[in-house]
């Protein structure tokens, strides 16, 4: 049966205006658009009245942690995809640092099978570069690609050996697959929990220096240039990294990059003196100078896309304090409202800019058939209420994690309905629809 979404506001990218639009969906794809206030004949189809809410392609998050298999007390594929749906995401790419690590075809198949049976959004897994992410031996790239992996990464740790990384890039290039890198030189970060900045100095803490990230970024850009692989930099957080990526792009290296909302909105000077570990993430919150440099890098195209690095942990784990708690915060359910409120409503960004960085741009650089609302495209859609202000309340999250520094923030731009492949999977009114 066909579905009509009526009375939606569709962004006209040419003039920045929101225009009343109606869309017909059949067999999981966008079949027809109608513009203007006149309602279409629905001919017995299911009708969803958007009530003037923004309609957008479903958001795409190319860096998430679903924690399953192995860490189901933190998150499961079921709870993680539900959280993603509530946040307006229809496509997510989980990282392989699970237990067991996603380094075999069998583990990739396990994740894909679970996502099909228990998930509510599209799940596109990465596979590990090295066995058990130990940096000692490459995984079976051809078999992992055949099993359904979309790229290779040892996220959570950096590949420390340059020859190992070069070999991985050469092999990935031969398979037309990307290498996605967590950039961190282990010799510079041991025992540190925050950036080497004002907060660390105030509290007498060892800091994580910017160069621990940038050294790997620079190295890997050179290795990408040598091998020709598509090299993607995870969660950029420093001015130096942005500068190196900009240089790499200027000389034709096939390098792309991502950034997280928290690295665009918070600095180390925002961390409370209580040492609340909900402010502990890796990369850490950097200096205000780094924050502004990263915002500018996103604006000028040096950084290509926005991701969440959704990283749930249990409350017990985060209660261990800044020095002993694990790194990471949750991100699915706050990402769009945070960025819409702090950048679009303040006039720094256009709505079109934000939407592209979270939909069509990730689809383009990872060559995915999503992130568009053209006729014939998969009907992965989200309705967003741009005018409703609400506080961030972790008690209402669908993720198992409550670890966020944004509790109590008053935000606009909350998703109200998420559709995947023409099927409504979540609504604000009724919750998850399985």
N, C-alpha and C positions, 0 to 999 in steps of 0.2 A: 504494500500500500504506500502511496506517496505521502509525503509530509510537506506542509507549507509552514515556513516561519514568516509571520507577517509583522508589519509595524516595527521592523528593526531599523537601526540607524547604521548605515554603511559609510565608511570613510571614503570620500573622493580624494585620492592622493594628489590630484592635480591642483585642487584649490583648497584642500584642508577642511572642506565642509562635510558635515554629517548629513546624509540624505536618506529620507524614508525609503526603505527597500523591502522587498518580499522575495523569498527564495523557495523554490520547489526542489525537493530532494526525492530521488527515486533510486532504489537498489543501491544505496550507499554512496551515491555520487550527487553532486550539484547539477541539477538538470536545467534550471531556468531561473533567471533573475527578472523581477519586475520593479520598476522604479516609480516613485510618486505616491501620493496619498490614496489613490484609488485602489481598493482592495481587489485582489485577483479572484476569479472564480475558483473555488477549491474543490468542487466536484466530489465531495465525500471523503477527501483526504483528511488525515490527521492535521490539526491546526495548532500551532504554537504561537501565541501572541507575545511578541518580544516587548511590547509596551514601551517602545522608544529606546530600548537598551542598545548599546553598541554591538554589532555583530562583527566578529573577526575570525580569521583562520585560527584553529586551535593552536595554542602556544607549543613550542618545541623546546625541550630542555636536553641538551647534549652532554650533560654532566650531572649524574645523580648516583645516589647510593641506596639500593633497595635492601641491602644487608643479607638477603637470602640467596644461597644457603649459608648456614653457620651462625648467624647473629640474629636469629628471629626474635630475640628479646628486645632488640632495637627497632626492627622493622621487618615486614614481610612483603613479598610481591603483592599480596592482596592489599595490605594497609597502605603501602607506598603508592600503588597506582590509584587507590581511592583518594589519597591526599593530592596526588597530581591532578586528578579530575576536578577536585574542588578548587584547585588553583588555576583552572583553565587550560591545563596542559593535556594535549592529546597524543603526543609522541615524547618518549623519554628514553635516554640511553644510559643504562646502568654500568657502573664501573666494576672491574673484575676482582677487586680486593675483598672477596668473600672467603668463606672456609668450607669446602675447599675453594681455592682460587679458581677463577674461570679460565683455566689454562688447558682444558681438554675439550674435545667435541662433545663428550658426554655431559660435562657441566653446562656448556652452552645450551645443549638440547634440554637439559633439566630446567634451566631458566626460561627458555622459550615455551616449553610445555606448560610450566606453571603460570606463565603470563597469559597463555591462551585459556587455561581453565579457571584461573583465579583472578587475573588482572582485568582492569576495565579500560585501560588505554593501551596504545601501541608501545611495545617494549623492544628496543633495538640494542642488544648487548654488545659491549666491547669484550675482547679477549686479551689476556695478558701477553706482554712481550716476552717475558722470561718465565720459566717454570717456577711456580710458587712466588712469583715476583721477587726472586732472590738475586736477580741480575747475573746469574752464572751460566745459564743455558737457554737458548731460544726455544720457544714453544713451536708446535707444528702449525705454521701459519696457513699453509694450503688447506689442511684439514679443518682448522678453525673457521676459515672463510666459508668452506663448504657447509659447515654446521650452522652458519647464520651470523657469525660475528661481523660487525660493520667496520671494525678498525682495531688497532692494537695499542695497548697502553699498560703501563705498570702503575697506574694512578694510586696515590697513597705514598709512593716512594719514587725517587728519581732513579733512572738507570745511571749508575755511577761510572761504568766503564765506557769510554768513548768508542772503542772498537766494537763492543757489543751493540751499542746504539747504531753505529754505522752499518753493521751487518743487518740489524733489524730493519733499518730504513731501506737498504738495498733489496731485501727480500720482499718487504711490503710494496715497494715500487714495482717489482716484477709481477705482483698480483693486483696492481692498481688499487691498493688499499692505503688508507692514511695511517700515520703514526701520531698518537696523541700523547703529549708528555707532561707529566708532573715534574716541574723543574726545581730541583733542590739538591744542592751539594751537601751531603751528609756531614762532611768534615767541619762545616761552619755552623751547624744548628744543634748539635747534641746538647741536651739538657736545657734548652730554651723553650719558652711557651708564648712569648710575645715579641713584637718587633723591637729592634734596637733603636728605641726612641724615648720620648718624654716619660711614658709610663714606666718603662724598664728602669730608667735612671732614677725616677722618683722613689721606686720601691726596691732598688738595689737588686734587680733581676738581670740575669743574663739575657741578652737580646738576640733575636734572629736578624742578621744583617740583610740588607737588600741584595747584596751581591750573591748570597746563597741561591737565590732564584735566578738572577740575571746571568750568572756564569753558565748555567745549563742552557738558558735561552740562546746566548751567543754561540755556544758550542754547537747546539743542535741546528741552528740556522745554517752554520757552515757545513754541517753534515748533510742537511737537506739540499743545500746547493750542490754538493758533491754527488748526491745520489739521485736527485730529481723527485724525491718523494713529496707527497702532500704532508707537511708537518704542521700540527696544530698544537698551540701552546695552551695548557690548562690555566685556569684562574689567575690571570695576570694581576699583579698587585703593586708593582714598583715602577717608578719613573724610568729606571735603567732598562727594565725589560721592554717597556713600551718604546723606548728610543731604539733599542736593537731590532725589534720587530719592524719598526718604521723603516730602518735602514735596509733590512732584509728585503722588504717589499719593494723598496726603491730600486734595487738592483735585480729584481725579477725572481727572487726565491719564492717558491710556492709555500709560503707560511701564512697561516691564519691563527686567530687568537680569540679567546673568550674572557669574560669578566663576570663577577658575581655582584648582585645588588649590594652586599655588605661592604665590598671594597669600593663602591661608588658613593656610599652614604655615611660610612663611619671611619674614624681614624683611631689611632692608639690613644689620643687625648680624650676620647669619649669613654674609655673603659672605666667603670666605677672602681673606687678605692676598695670596695668590698671584695675585690678579686673574684667576682662572679664568673665561673667557668663557662657560662653561656656566651661570653665574649671571647672565648678561646677557639680559634679556627686556624687552619693551615691552608694557604699562607695566612699569616696573622694580619690583623688590622695594622696598616702602615701609617705613615705620617700624613698630616694634611697636604703637604706638598705632593706626595705620591698620589693621594686621592684625586687632586685636581689634575695631575698629569694623566692619570688613567681615564678620567672623564673626557679630557680633551682627546685622548687617543681613541676612545670609542666614537667621539663625534667626528673625527677626521678619517675614520675608516681603518686606522692602524689596528685597532681591536675590532673584530668583526661581529661578534654576537654576545648575547647575555645568557648566562646559565645560572642555575641556583647552587650547584654543588650541595644539594640536599643531603645532609649527613646526620641522621637521627641517632641519638644515644639515649640510654635509660636515664631517669632522674637520679638513680643511685650512682651511676658512673659520673655524671656531671657534678654531683655533690662532693666529689673528692677534692675539689679545690683547683686553683689555676695550675699548680705544678703537676698534679697527678691525674687530672681529668683528661679524657680523650679530646682530640681536636674535632671541631665541627659543629655546625648549626643546621637546623631544618630550614627549608626555603620555599617549598612548593606553594604554600597557601598564603604567603605574604609577598611574593616577588612582584607581581604586576601592580598591586595596590601601592607598594612602596615606591616604585619607580614612577608610576603615573602621578602620585601625589607630590613627590619631591622634585620631579623634573618637568612633567608636562603641565601640571596645574600652575607651576611657578613660572612657566613660559620659557624655560631654557631649551626644552625639546619640543618638537611637534609630536602629536599623537602618532602620525605616520612613521616618524623615526623610531619611536619605541616599539611599535608593532613589528616593523621590519626586522629589527634586531632580535625579536623573539619568535619570528615566524618564517618569513621568506628567506632571510639571510642564512639561518642555520640549515634550512632545506637546500639552499643553493650550494653552500660550501661542502655539504656532505652528500649532495646529489640525491636528495630524497624527494619523492613525489607528493610532498605535503606542503603546508605553509601558504596555500593559495586558495582563493575562492572563485576561480574561473570555472565556467561551465565545463563539466566533465571531470573535475577534480574530485578526490575523495571528500565526502561531507564530514570533515573534521572541523567543527565550529565551536565557538564559545560566545555566549552573550554576557556582556559586562555592564554593570550599573556604574556609570561614571559619576553619578551625583550623590550616592548614598555614602555618608560618613559612618565609619564603624571603628571600634577599637580592636587592636590585635589581642585576642584572648586565647592563649595556648590550650586552655581547657576545652575549647571547641574544635581543636584540630582533629583531623582524621588520621594524620600520621601518629605513630606510637610515640614519636619524639616530642618533647616540650621545650627543647633547648633552642631558645631564640633570644637575642638581645632586644627584640622589638616589642616586647610585651607592653601594652598600654598605648602604643602609638595610634593616633587617630588618622585614618587613611580613607581615601576614596578609590573607586575603581575595582570594586569587588565582583568577581565572576558570579553569575546567577544560574547559568545552565551550560553544560558541556556535552557535546555530541561527538561520537567517534563512529566513523563509517556509516553515518546516517541514523545512528541509534543514540538516544539520550541516555547518558550513563550517570549523570549527576545533575540535580537541581537544588537550588538553595531551599526550596520549599519542601522537597521530599527526600533529599539526600541521595545516596547511591542507588542506582537502578541496575540490578543484575538481571 
